[in-house]
Amino acid sequence: MRDGTGARVSHTEAFVPTPPGHPYTLHSDSTADLLLCVGFDKGGRGTTTAKLVATVAYQARPQSRSKSILMSTMPCIRDDNARLHEMIGPSVLELQRTLTRGVAVDGTLRAVWLIWTGDLAFLSAFVGHAGATARFPCVFCPAVSRPGPLHAELIAKYGTLQRPDAPPADLRTRRQLQEAMEAFRASDNDVLPLPLSPWQHLSTIKCPLMAVYPAEIAVIPLHATLGGTLTLIDLGLEAVYEAKRAAACIEAAASLGRTLLEDIRVRPVPYHGGAMERRECHRTSAKYPLVCGALAPYLAVDKLATLRAGWTDWAAIVGTLNTASDVTLAEIESFTRLARRLMPPLRSAFPWLNVTPKLHAIAHHTPAFCGGLVPWAPLGSKRWKLGTASSISHRRDAPPTPS
């Protein structure tokens, strides 16, 4: 852990287990702890399976398969909230006990800092959230999906994803998840005799599997990387369509496709919606001038310049987002600056651009925690198929630092 100046926080406090019958509370930064990353992944060819994988982050190459713990594997057609309760409910109970009891490391009892990691679909289902299309689509904060006359009061209180220059006013809290577990233990919100209103449940409409601190969940970097890379690719083609309509857009798409296949040498995969995986996202970001060059004949000079500037910033963001080793305070500050300035000029030049929960999280939730945690390389469960690198999120239930 680091403090506000970037200095490492010394472990000066001993861990004290939570007494029976007392509520669990998060330990302080100065308590000796063990960072346990637990991830869930659904996929595979043929029979779809789900894997629950854990790894300890405080070690060299924690993302390697040999240092991972395969907690369970099971057939899985869907991973919605109800199925998660069936599949991993017992494992969640064991992990909850670990938080209150701690673990022994070299004869010393340490606290456990548990980070749940996965794609946004899993994380939403895990905390009982309605997902990326909900009115409050972010699992980290209750920012509203988009402005509108009916949302003015909510936006004034919580903010909105579509104003990327304004940080969210608040984060979700563990207490809200505890209340959701009590309210939805017997049934989901939509079948309650008196369902909670949207401004009461804030899009948490099912029973969470665990009353975690929502600030301590992290999106697998691969999915965050996909969110930005594919958004910029799509945005270029949308800009061509907006300026020159369908025929020119089809021609530009064919040109860009040839560039991706022949020059950048990436290939689509039969999952992720036919998108890219692994290092191909990194390769595309690193070779973004080729992407911009393929679109140059179809875009106005000012639009192309804005798009190229967005790609430049994104390439630098990807480099830090997927770092598996320690980074300097200067790099953390650079990452924060680039992440928060990425979307505003793009939104100004391309007003139809929708800020997705992934892009919102990169801009306002990853940087807020970047200075507190030495970046680590959690396995998330994607290493079993995709080979991810690092991930970072918030440390505390506290508002993000304003930009």
C-alpha positions as CSV (number, residue, x, y, z in Angstrom):
1,M,0.0,0.0,0.0
2,R,1.0,3.6,-0.6
3,D,-0.1,6.8,1.3
4,G,-1.1,10.0,-0.4
5,T,2.5,11.0,-1.2
6,G,3.3,7.7,-2.8
7,A,5.4,6.3,0.1
8,R,4.8,2.7,1.1
9,V,2.7,2.3,4.3
10,S,4.5,0.3,7.0
11,H,2.8,-2.6,8.6
12,T,2.8,-1.5,12.3
13,E,-0.4,-3.1,13.5
14,A,-1.2,-6.7,14.4
15,F,-4.3,-8.3,13.0
16,V,-7.0,-9.0,15.5
17,P,-9.7,-11.6,14.4
18,T,-13.3,-10.5,14.5
19,P,-14.9,-11.8,17.7
20,P,-17.9,-14.2,17.2
21,G,-21.1,-12.3,16.8
22,H,-19.4,-9.0,15.9
23,P,-19.6,-7.5,12.4
24,Y,-16.6,-7.6,10.1
25,T,-14.9,-4.4,9.4
26,L,-12.1,-3.6,7.0
27,H,-8.6,-3.6,8.5
28,S,-6.4,-0.5,8.4
29,D,-3.7,0.0,5.7
30,S,-1.0,-0.4,8.4
31,T,-2.2,-3.9,9.3
32,A,-0.1,-6.8,7.9
33,D,-2.2,-8.5,5.4
34,L,-2.4,-10.9,2.5
35,L,-3.9,-9.8,-0.8
36,L,-6.2,-12.6,-2.1
37,C,-7.6,-12.2,-5.6
38,V,-10.5,-14.4,-6.5
39,G,-11.9,-14.5,-10.0
40,F,-14.7,-16.2,-11.9
41,D,-14.7,-17.1,-15.6
42,K,-17.3,-18.7,-17.8
43,G,-16.3,-20.0,-21.2
44,G,-14.6,-22.8,-23.0
45,R,-15.3,-24.7,-26.2
46,G,-17.8,-27.5,-26.4
47,T,-19.3,-27.8,-22.9
48,T,-19.3,-24.4,-21.3
49,T,-17.6,-24.5,-17.8
50,A,-17.1,-22.0,-15.0
51,K,-14.0,-21.7,-13.0
52,L,-13.4,-20.0,-9.6
53,V,-9.7,-19.2,-9.2
54,A,-7.7,-17.6,-6.4
55,T,-4.2,-16.3,-6.3
56,V,-2.1,-14.4,-3.7
57,A,-0.8,-11.1,-5.2
58,Y,2.2,-10.5,-3.0
59,Q,4.6,-12.8,-4.9
60,A,6.6,-12.8,-8.1
61,R,4.6,-13.6,-11.2
62,P,1.3,-14.1,-9.3
63,Q,-0.6,-14.5,-12.6
64,S,1.2,-17.7,-13.5
65,R,-0.9,-20.8,-13.5
66,S,1.5,-22.7,-11.2
67,K,0.8,-20.1,-8.4
68,S,-3.0,-20.2,-8.8
69,I,-5.6,-22.1,-6.8
70,L,-8.4,-23.6,-8.8
71,M,-11.1,-23.5,-6.2
72,S,-13.9,-25.1,-8.3
73,T,-14.9,-25.9,-11.8
74,M,-18.4,-26.7,-12.9
75,P,-20.7,-26.9,-16.0
76,C,-22.2,-23.5,-16.6
77,I,-24.7,-22.4,-19.2
78,R,-25.4,-19.1,-17.5
79,D,-23.9,-17.1,-14.7
80,D,-26.7,-14.9,-13.5
81,N,-27.3,-14.1,-9.8
82,A,-29.4,-17.2,-9.1
83,R,-26.9,-19.6,-10.6
84,L,-24.0,-17.9,-8.8
85,H,-25.7,-18.6,-5.5
86,E,-25.9,-22.3,-6.5
87,M,-22.4,-22.6,-8.0
88,I,-20.1,-20.6,-5.7
89,G,-22.3,-19.9,-2.6
90,P,-20.4,-22.4,-0.4
91,S,-17.0,-21.0,-1.5
92,V,-18.2,-17.5,-0.7
93,L,-19.1,-18.5,2.8
94,E,-15.6,-19.9,3.3
95,L,-14.0,-16.8,2.0
96,Q,-16.1,-14.7,4.4
97,R,-14.8,-16.7,7.3
98,T,-11.3,-16.1,6.1
99,L,-11.9,-12.3,6.3
100,T,-12.9,-12.5,10.0
101,R,-10.3,-15.1,11.1
102,G,-7.2,-14.1,9.0
103,V,-4.5,-16.5,7.8
104,A,-1.2,-17.5,9.2
105,V,1.9,-16.6,7.2
106,D,5.3,-17.7,8.6
107,G,3.8,-18.1,12.0
108,T,2.2,-14.6,12.0
109,L,-1.6,-14.0,11.7
110,R,-2.4,-11.7,8.9
111,A,-5.6,-10.0,7.8
112,V,-7.0,-10.9,4.4
113,W,-7.7,-8.3,1.8
114,L,-10.1,-10.0,-0.6
115,I,-10.4,-8.6,-4.1
116,W,-13.1,-10.1,-6.3
117,T,-12.2,-9.8,-10.0
118,G,-14.0,-10.7,-13.2
119,D,-15.8,-9.2,-16.1
120,L,-18.6,-6.6,-15.4
121,A,-21.3,-9.2,-16.1
122,F,-20.0,-11.5,-13.3
123,L,-19.4,-8.6,-10.9
124,S,-22.9,-7.2,-11.5
125,A,-24.4,-10.6,-10.9
126,F,-22.2,-11.2,-7.8
127,V,-23.5,-8.0,-6.0
128,G,-27.1,-8.4,-7.3
129,H,-26.7,-5.4,-9.7
130,A,-29.0,-5.1,-12.7
131,G,-26.1,-4.7,-15.2
132,A,-24.6,-2.3,-17.7
133,T,-28.0,-1.3,-19.1
134,A,-29.5,-0.3,-15.8
135,R,-30.4,3.2,-14.8
136,F,-27.4,3.2,-12.4
137,P,-25.0,1.0,-14.5
138,C,-21.8,1.2,-12.5
139,V,-21.0,-1.4,-9.8
140,F,-18.7,1.0,-8.1
141,C,-20.8,4.1,-7.8
142,P,-24.5,5.1,-8.3
143,A,-23.9,7.5,-11.2
144,V,-26.8,7.7,-13.6
145,S,-26.5,6.2,-17.1
146,R,-27.4,9.3,-19.1
147,P,-28.9,12.8,-18.6
148,G,-32.6,13.4,-19.0
149,P,-35.4,15.6,-17.5
150,L,-36.5,12.8,-15.2
151,H,-33.0,12.3,-13.9
152,A,-32.0,15.9,-13.0
153,E,-32.4,15.4,-9.2
154,L,-30.5,12.1,-9.3
155,I,-27.7,13.5,-11.4
156,A,-27.3,16.4,-9.1
157,K,-26.9,13.9,-6.2
158,Y,-24.9,11.1,-7.9
159,G,-23.5,12.4,-11.2
160,T,-23.8,10.8,-14.6
161,L,-21.5,8.6,-16.8
162,Q,-22.1,11.0,-19.8
163,R,-20.2,13.9,-18.1
164,P,-16.8,12.3,-18.1
165,D,-15.1,15.5,-16.9
166,A,-17.1,15.4,-13.6
167,P,-16.1,12.7,-11.1
168,P,-18.9,10.8,-9.4
169,A,-20.1,12.3,-6.2
170,D,-20.0,9.1,-4.1
171,L,-19.3,5.4,-4.1
172,R,-21.6,2.5,-3.3
173,T,-21.1,1.2,0.2
174,R,-21.0,-2.2,2.0
175,R,-24.0,-1.1,4.1
176,Q,-26.1,-0.8,0.9
177,L,-25.2,-4.4,0.0
178,Q,-26.1,-5.6,3.5
179,E,-29.5,-3.9,3.2
180,A,-30.0,-5.5,-0.2
181,M,-29.1,-9.0,1.3
182,E,-31.8,-8.4,3.9
183,A,-34.4,-7.1,1.5
184,F,-33.9,-9.7,-1.3
185,R,-33.0,-12.8,0.7
186,A,-36.3,-14.4,-0.1
187,S,-37.1,-13.0,-3.5
188,D,-35.9,-10.4,-6.1
189,N,-37.1,-6.9,-6.0
190,D,-39.5,-7.3,-8.9
191,V,-41.6,-9.9,-7.0
192,L,-41.7,-8.3,-3.6
193,P,-45.2,-7.3,-2.4
194,L,-43.9,-3.7,-2.3
195,P,-40.9,-3.4,-4.6
196,L,-38.2,-0.8,-3.8
197,S,-38.1,2.2,-6.1
198,P,-35.1,2.8,-8.4
199,W,-33.8,5.6,-6.2
200,Q,-34.0,3.3,-3.2
201,H,-32.3,0.2,-4.7
202,L,-30.0,2.1,-7.1
203,S,-30.1,-0.9,-9.5
204,T,-29.2,-3.5,-6.9
205,I,-32.3,-5.6,-7.3
206,K,-31.2,-9.1,-6.3
207,C,-29.5,-10.7,-3.3
208,P,-25.8,-10.1,-3.3
209,L,-23.6,-13.2,-2.6
210,M,-21.5,-11.3,-0.2
211,A,-21.6,-8.0,1.6
212,V,-18.2,-6.9,0.3
213,Y,-16.9,-3.4,0.2
214,P,-17.9,-2.6,-3.4
215,A,-14.7,-0.5,-3.8
216,E,-12.8,-3.8,-3.5
217,I,-13.8,-5.4,-6.7
218,A,-11.8,-5.1,-9.9
219,V,-12.6,-5.6,-13.6
220,I,-10.3,-8.0,-15.3
221,P,-7.9,-5.7,-17.4
222,L,-8.6,-7.6,-20.6
223,H,-12.2,-6.5,-20.5
224,A,-11.4,-2.9,-19.6
225,T,-8.9,-3.0,-22.5
226,L,-11.5,-4.4,-24.9
227,G,-13.8,-1.7,-23.8
228,G,-11.5,1.1,-24.9
229,T,-9.9,-0.5,-27.9
230,L,-13.2,-1.5,-29.5
231,T,-14.8,1.8,-28.6
232,L,-12.1,3.7,-30.6
233,I,-12.4,1.4,-33.5
234,D,-16.1,1.7,-33.6
235,L,-16.0,5.4,-33.1
236,G,-13.8,5.9,-36.2
237,L,-16.3,4.0,-38.4
238,E,-19.3,5.8,-36.8
239,A,-17.6,9.1,-37.7
240,V,-17.3,8.0,-41.3
241,Y,-20.9,7.0,-41.4
242,E,-22.0,10.3,-39.9
243,A,-20.0,12.3,-42.4
244,K,-20.3,10.2,-45.6
245,R,-23.1,7.7,-44.9
246,A,-23.3,4.0,-45.5
247,A,-21.4,3.3,-48.7
248,A,-18.3,5.1,-47.5
249,C,-18.6,3.4,-44.1
250,I,-18.6,0.0,-45.7
251,E,-15.6,0.9,-47.8
252,A,-13.8,2.3,-44.7
253,A,-14.6,-0.9,-42.7
254,A,-13.1,-3.0,-45.4
255,S,-10.0,-0.9,-45.5
256,L,-9.7,-1.0,-41.7
257,G,-10.3,-4.8,-41.7
258,R,-7.4,-5.4,-44.1
259,T,-5.2,-3.2,-41.9
260,L,-6.0,-5.2,-38.8
261,L,-5.6,-8.6,-40.5
262,E,-2.6,-7.9,-42.7
263,D,-0.6,-5.1,-41.2
264,I,-1.4,-5.3,-37.4
265,R,-1.9,-9.0,-37.7
266,V,-4.7,-9.5,-35.2
267,R,-7.6,-12.0,-35.6
268,P,-11.1,-12.1,-34.1
269,V,-12.0,-14.9,-31.7
270,P,-15.3,-16.9,-31.6
271,Y,-16.1,-15.3,-28.2
272,H,-16.2,-11.7,-26.8
273,G,-18.6,-11.0,-29.6
274,G,-16.0,-11.8,-32.3
275,A,-13.5,-9.3,-30.8
276,M,-9.8,-9.6,-29.9
277,E,-8.1,-11.2,-27.0
278,R,-4.7,-11.4,-25.2
279,R,-1.9,-9.3,-26.6
280,E,-3.9,-8.4,-29.7
281,C,-5.6,-5.5,-27.9
282,H,-2.1,-4.3,-26.8
283,R,-0.8,-4.7,-30.4
284,T,-3.7,-2.8,-31.9
285,S,-3.2,0.0,-29.3
286,A,0.5,0.2,-30.0
287,K,0.0,0.3,-33.7
288,Y,-2.9,2.8,-33.7
289,P,-1.2,5.0,-36.4
290,L,-2.1,2.2,-38.8
291,V,-5.7,2.3,-37.7
292,C,-5.9,6.1,-38.1
293,G,-4.1,5.8,-41.5
294,A,-6.8,3.4,-42.8
295,L,-9.5,5.9,-41.8
296,A,-7.7,9.0,-42.9
297,P,-9.2,9.2,-46.5
298,Y,-12.7,9.1,-45.0
299,L,-12.5,11.6,-42.1
300,A,-12.2,15.4,-41.9
301,V,-8.9,16.7,-40.7
302,D,-10.2,17.9,-37.3
303,K,-12.1,14.6,-36.6
304,L,-9.1,12.5,-37.5
305,A,-6.8,14.7,-35.3
306,T,-9.2,14.2,-32.3
307,L,-9.4,10.5,-32.9
308,R,-5.6,10.2,-33.2
309,A,-5.2,12.1,-29.9
310,G,-7.6,9.7,-28.2
311,W,-5.7,6.7,-29.5
312,T,-2.4,8.2,-28.3
313,D,-3.7,8.6,-24.8
314,W,-5.3,5.2,-24.9
315,A,-2.1,3.5,-25.9
316,A,-0.4,4.9,-22.8
317,I,-3.3,3.9,-20.6
318,V,-3.2,0.3,-21.8
319,G,0.5,0.1,-20.9
320,T,-0.1,1.0,-17.3
321,L,-3.4,-0.8,-17.0
322,N,-1.8,-4.1,-17.8
323,T,1.4,-3.7,-15.8
324,A,2.3,-6.7,-13.6
325,S,5.2,-4.9,-11.8
326,D,5.6,-1.9,-9.6
327,V,5.2,1.5,-11.2
328,T,6.6,4.9,-10.3
329,L,4.5,7.7,-8.7
330,A,5.1,9.7,-11.9
331,E,3.5,7.0,-14.0
332,I,0.6,6.8,-11.6
333,E,0.0,10.5,-12.0
334,S,0.4,10.3,-15.8
335,F,-2.1,7.4,-15.9
336,T,-4.6,9.4,-13.8
337,R,-4.3,12.4,-16.0
338,L,-4.6,10.5,-19.3
339,A,-7.5,8.4,-18.1
340,R,-9.6,11.4,-17.0
341,R,-8.9,13.5,-20.1
342,L,-9.6,10.7,-22.6
343,M,-13.3,11.0,-23.0
344,P,-14.2,14.8,-22.9
345,P,-12.6,15.8,-26.2
346,L,-14.0,12.6,-27.9
347,R,-17.4,13.4,-26.6
348,S,-17.1,17.0,-27.8
349,A,-16.0,15.9,-31.3
350,F,-18.4,12.9,-31.5
351,P,-21.4,13.9,-29.5
352,W,-23.2,10.6,-30.0
353,L,-20.4,8.7,-28.1
354,N,-21.8,6.8,-25.2
355,V,-19.5,6.6,-22.1
356,T,-19.8,2.9,-21.1
357,P,-19.4,1.6,-17.5
358,K,-16.0,0.3,-18.5
359,L,-14.8,3.6,-19.8
360,H,-16.3,5.4,-16.8
361,A,-14.5,3.0,-14.4
362,I,-11.2,3.5,-16.1
363,A,-11.6,7.3,-15.9
364,H,-12.9,7.6,-12.3
365,H,-12.4,4.4,-10.3
366,T,-9.1,3.0,-11.4
367,P,-7.1,6.3,-11.0
368,A,-8.6,7.0,-7.5
369,F,-7.0,3.8,-6.2
370,C,-3.9,3.7,-8.3
371,G,-1.9,5.7,-5.8
372,G,-2.9,3.5,-2.9
373,L,-2.0,0.0,-4.1
374,V,1.2,-1.1,-5.7
375,P,-0.1,-2.6,-9.0
376,W,-0.3,-6.3,-8.9
377,A,-1.1,-9.0,-11.4
378,P,-4.2,-10.9,-10.2
379,L,-5.0,-14.0,-12.1
380,G,-8.7,-13.1,-12.2
381,S,-9.7,-16.5,-13.8
382,K,-8.8,-15.3,-17.3
383,R,-5.3,-16.6,-17.1
384,W,-6.6,-20.1,-17.6
385,K,-7.7,-19.0,-21.1
386,L,-6.6,-15.4,-21.9
387,G,-3.5,-14.5,-19.9
388,T,-4.2,-11.2,-18.2
389,A,-2.0,-8.9,-16.3
390,S,-2.8,-6.3,-13.6
391,S,-5.9,-4.7,-12.2
392,I,-6.6,-1.9,-9.8
393,S,-9.6,-0.5,-8.0
394,H,-10.6,1.5,-5.0
395,R,-9.3,0.7,-1.5
396,R,-12.0,2.4,0.6
397,D,-15.7,3.3,0.6
398,A,-14.8,6.9,0.1
399,P,-15.4,9.4,-2.7
400,P,-12.9,9.5,-5.5
401,T,-10.3,12.2,-5.4
402,P,-11.5,15.1,-7.7
403,S,-9.5,15.6,-10.9
